[in-house]
Amino acid sequence: MNPIATKVAVIGTGISGAVCASTLAKNGFSVTVFESGRGPGGRMSRRREIAEDGRELYFDHGAPYFSTTNADVEEMIRGWEARGFVAEWKQNFGSFDFITKRFVDFEKEGLNKKYVGIPGMNSICRALCQEHGIESKFGVTVGSLEWLQNNDSWSLKDSNGQDLGQFNGVVASDKSTFSQRFTQMTRKPPPLDLKLIPGLANMNKEVPVRPCFALMLAFENPLSSIPVRGFSFENSNVLSRAFCESSKPGRSTSSERWVLHSTEQYAESIIARAGLQKPSDEALSEIAEELFREFQKTGLDVYVPFFKRAHRWGSAFPAASIAGDEKCIWDGTKKLAICGDFCVSPNVEGAILSGLTAASIFSETFSRL
């Protein structure tokens, strides 16, 4: 089958879906990307907030950066750097011990390269989704996927039952497409029922996830008592890591902005009490106060910020791989691929590798038809 006449739907515009869509388009496929959110990124999203005085503030409130040891991913990153939407984050990092109230294990600059999107982490996904051969549809939730045996194709409909078109293949990079956790959060069944696909029936298990709360803070002046721009917390049941958003390349330095992530233990305790439904603004305000108080308990000179807001990541961070060495889940009969960091390793590099693998399988399969 001629790739240019082959239509593939990619559901989800996190880094895995974006990389897969970009690679498929480069290989001549006609790609349509569906994203329920207003823009691309997934947990690489960039959050825009407005302070009380009207100032615009931006935060990478999901993945703060990414690293790689894989040669294929490194080559891809070099291309992104050349195009200007990725840069190395050259700062010092370390760990903070809550017991001794000291920074320990300082990491030397350049020892482990850390990359960020420019001007935000979502810039990578946005650039990839804008490439030639890709039609991106944001604000569109795929409500159902039906396999049409007679046409050897997929029929997609949105959450209101409106037709989204027919496709020769589908890539599901968003866990909510098939995850039962989606049912718990929305009280609706996931669009794709893996039980209907014999080749994937044994994969119809829940993707283990690590919930997390992110705290976004903005200060008028630098927190000069903190000698590093990113660090993990040791011996805290509440906080796991902190990163100075405004120290990243390509960011505004008109204020000092930090993003803190909670521990999985803390997030699980909140969810156990409140459930998986979206937290109210009041609940998020209380959580923001709790996280900030823990930050102040470090003994560092952390003064009151002019902006403070919490965000819940209910299922964005996977806890394990479900695909192993295959790097993605594939059903050749119905031309369906499932890819994401949850297939390889729970990080950006794993998501990229899974997306590349899914695109490669599609290309090899359709070149034989």
N, C-alpha and C positions, 0 to 999 in steps of 0.2 A: 504493500500500500504506500502510495506517495505521501510522505509526511506533510507536505503543504496542504493536502486535502484532508488531513487527519485533525480532528478537533478534540482537544483535551481540556477538561475542566479541572482547575486547581482550586480546592476549597481551603481558604486560610492564607493569610499573607504574612505569617511569621517568617523568620529567616529560612526555614526549611522549604516552605511553599514558594517563597520568592525566588530562591536559588533554583528550585526545580522548574518553575515557570520560565525563568530566564534561560536556563540550559535547553529546555524543550524548544523555545522560540528560536534560539540560535541554530538548533538542528532542523529547523524548517516546519515545526508543528504550528498549528493555529491554536493559541492558548487563550482561554478566558478564565480570569481569576475572580473568585467570589469571596467577599469579605463582609462580615456582618457589621464590623466597626466602621467608623468614619474615615479611617485611614489604615495603612499597613503597619506591621511591626510586631503584633503579638506581645510577648513579654519584652520585646525590644522597642516598645512604644515610647514616645516622648510625650510627657504630660505638660499641657499649658494651663497655668493658673493665673488668676488675677488677684493681686494683693488689695487690701482695703483702700490703699491710696491710688489704686488704678494701675500700678506697675505690672507689666507682663513678666511672668516667671516661667522658666522651662526646666523640667526635671526628667532625667532618664530613671524612671522609678521602678523599672524591671531589671533587666540585665545591665549592670553598670559598665561592662567592658567585655572583651573576649580575647582569648589566646588560642594558639594552635601549635601542634607538633607534627601535623600532617602536611606532607609536601604538596598535595593537590590543593588543600585549603590555603597554604601559604602562597602558592602561585595566584590563586584567585584574589587574595588580599592585596597582593602587589598591583594587580590590575585595578582594584578599587581605589588604592592609594593614588595611582596615576590619574584616575578620573576625578579625584578630589573629594570623594565623599567618605573616606576613611583616613584616619591618622593614628599614629602611635601616641599613647598617653604616657608621657615621660615624667613620672613623679615617683616619690619614695612611698613605700607601703610597709605595713607592719602589723603587729597584734597588740592588743591592750588587755592586761590581766586585771580583772575586777578585784582580785584578792590583794595583790600588791599595789594596785593603783599605779601601775607603771606600763610603759610601752616596752615590748619585748620583741625579739625575732624580727629585727628590721631587715627588709628586703632591699638589696642594692638596686639602684636604677638600671634598667636594661637587662637585668638577669633573666627576667621572664617577660617578654614583650606583651604589652596590653594594648589592644586596639579599640577605638571608639568610632562611631559614625559622626559625620560632620554635616550640619551643626547639631544633630541629635542621633541617637542610636537608630531611630526609625528611618534615617536617611538612606541606609543601605537597602532596606526593603522597598522604599519608595522609588529609588533609582532603578532597581531591578524590575519592578512592576511597570515601569514606564518604557521599557525597551520595545523595539520594533517587533511586531508579531504577537503582542500581548494586549488584550482588552481587559481592563480592570474595572470591576463593578463593586464599589464600596457601598456600605449601608444595605447590603442585600444578604439576607439570611437564607441559606438553603434549607428548606423544610423537609424535602423528601428526595430520595434517589430511587428510581425504578429501572430495573434491567429489562430492556425490550428484546426478548429472545428472537423475534422475527427479523428485527433490524440490526441485531448484534450491536446494540448501542445503549447508552444510558439516557434516561429522561430526567431532567432536574426541574423541580418546582420550588418556589420560594415559600416562606412561612405562611403566606396567605393563599397558597394553592395556585399562584400564577406561574405560567410556563416560563422556564429559563432557557429552554433549548435542549437539543439532543447532542450527545458527544460520543466519540468513539472510545474514549477512556476517561477515567477520573482519578485524580490524585487527592486524597484526603490528608491534609497536613494539620488540620484542627481537630484536637481530641474530642471536641463536643460533637463532631460529626457521627461518632460511633460510641462514645463513652457513656456508660450507665450513670456516671456522676452528673452528666448533663441532665438526666431525668430528675435526679434529686434536686438540682439547682433551679430548674425551670418547670418541673412537673409535666414535662412533655417528653415523649420518647425521642431518642436521637434519630436524625434523618436516615442513617444507614444502619440496618439490622444485619450484623455479621452472621447471624444464624441462617440467613437466607443464601449465604454464599458458602458452599461446601468446603472450598479450599481454605476458608478463613474461620470456619466454625470453631476450631480449637483455639483461635486467638481471641475469642469473644470473652475476654477477661478484663477486669478493670485495670486501667493504667494507674499504678501507685503514684501518688503525688505528695509534694510537701507544701502545705499552705504557708503563706507568709503575709505579714503586714509591712507595708513600706511607709516610712514617715518622711515627708518632705519639709525641709526647714530653710528659711531664708533669713540671713543676718545682715545688719547694716555694715558691720565691720568684720574683718577676719577673726577666726578663732585662733589667736596666736599661740595658745598653749598646746595646740595639737601639732606635733612636728612632722606628721605624714599626711598625705592626701587621701589615703584609703587604708582601712585597717579592719581586722576581725576582732571580735570580743571573745575573750576567754573567761570562763567561770561566771557567765551571766545566763540566767534562765529566760531573759526577755529579749536582749539584743544579740544579733549574730555578726553584723558588719556595718560599716559606715564609709561613705565615699563623698568627697568634696566635688560636687557637680561643676562648680564654677572654675575648677582648676583644669578641666579637660580642654583640649585644643578646640578652637572655634566657638567657645561659649562666652557669653557676656560676663564681665567681671564687675558690673555695677553694684552687685551685692554678692555676699558669699552664701552659696547654697549647698546644702548637704542632703543626702538621702541615706536613711538608716533602714535596715531590714531587721525584722523580728526573728526570733528563733522559731523553728517549727513547733516546739513544745508550747510556746506562748500562743501561737496562732491556733493550734489544735484546741487549746483550753477555751479560747474565745468561741470557736465554732461549735464545741461541745455544748456550750451554754446557749448560743444564739441560733445555731443551725447554719445551713448552707445558703439561705436566702441572702440577698444583697443587704448589707448592713445599712441602717438608717444614718442620716447625717449626725444625729445626736450620738449614736453608738461610735461612729468613727471619730468624733471629737473627743470622747472619753478615752478611746484607744490611743489617740495622738498624745493626750496628756500623760498617759501611763508610759508610753515609749519615751517621751521627752524627759520625764522624771528619772527614768533609768539612765538616760544619757547624762543628766546632771549628777547622778550618783558616782560618776567616774572620778569626781573630784577635780576635773578639768575646769577651766574658767569658761563655762558654757552659759552665756547670758541669754536673756529672753529674746527669741526671734520675732521679727515683724510678720512672719508668715509661718503657719504650721498646719499641716493637713496629712491625714492618714489615708491609705488606699489598701484594700484587701486583694491579694492574689490568692484566689481560692484553689486553683488547680493548674497554675502556670508552670510550676517547677516540678518536673518528674523525679521520682525517687529511684527508678530502675529502668533497665532496658528490656523491651519485650520482643525484640527482633534478633538479638545476638549478632553473629557474624554476617547475617544477610543484610543488615543495615536498614532494611525497610521490609514491609509486608506486602506480598504480591500475589494477586490472583490472575493468572494468565488467561483463564477462560473468559473472564469478564473485563479484562484490562483495567483492573483496579489496583492502585498502589496506596499504601498508608505509610506516611513518612513523618519524621519529627525527631526531636532530641530524645523522646521517650523510646525510640527504636534503637538508638546507638549508645549515647551517653548524655547525662543530664546537663548539657552545656551548649553554647552556641556552635562550637566546633562539631559536636555530635549532630546537631540539627542540619548543618551545612552538608555533612557527609551523607546523611540520610536523603536529603533532597537531591544531591548529585547522583546517588545510587538509583533513586526512583526514576529520574530522567534518563539515565543510562539504560535501564531495563526497558522503558518505553521505546527508546530509539532502536534497541536491538530487536525487540519484538515486532515492531511495525516494519522494520527493514526486511524481515523475512516473509511478510504477508504479500 
